[in-house]
Amino acid sequence: MTARSEIEVKLSTWAKAQTPPIPVAFQNLNFTKPVSGPYLEMFMLGDNIVNRNVAADGARTYGMFQINCFAPANKGMAQVEALAQSMVDLFPVLPKTGTVSIEAPLNTAGSYVDDNFVCVPVRARYRIES
């Protein structure tokens, strides 16, 4: 399983379990943005492979992903902030979940408004041992 698939499966499983389910947009896949109600966008932001030691007998991949949390604009920040906190809670700092280790607590960025939705980006670093 790749970092992308592991993270996407975890996010998708969580989103489908919500009442009502929360739509998720994944990179380079068709997605119809909801007219109202929350939704998520997930992006892999790239990675970097480094050798663990000078003997080059193993490598670690470090990368980042971002989940943009959207809720309808002009209705306050409670819904979008709760959604962002749910993402922080979904990906806790753990030594390993499958092949992916979350390296540090997820961070939120400042909100912005896009097409009648307010967005709070949530970003995380991960590591993969190979």
Buried (B, 14 or more C-beta within 10 A) or exposed (E): EEBBEBBBEBBBEBBEEEEEEBBBBBEEEEEEEEEEEBBBBBBBEEBEEEEEEEEEEEEBBBBBBBBBBBBBBEEEEEBBBEBBBBBBEBBEEEEEBEBBBBBEEBEBEEBEEEEEBBBBBBBBBBBBEE
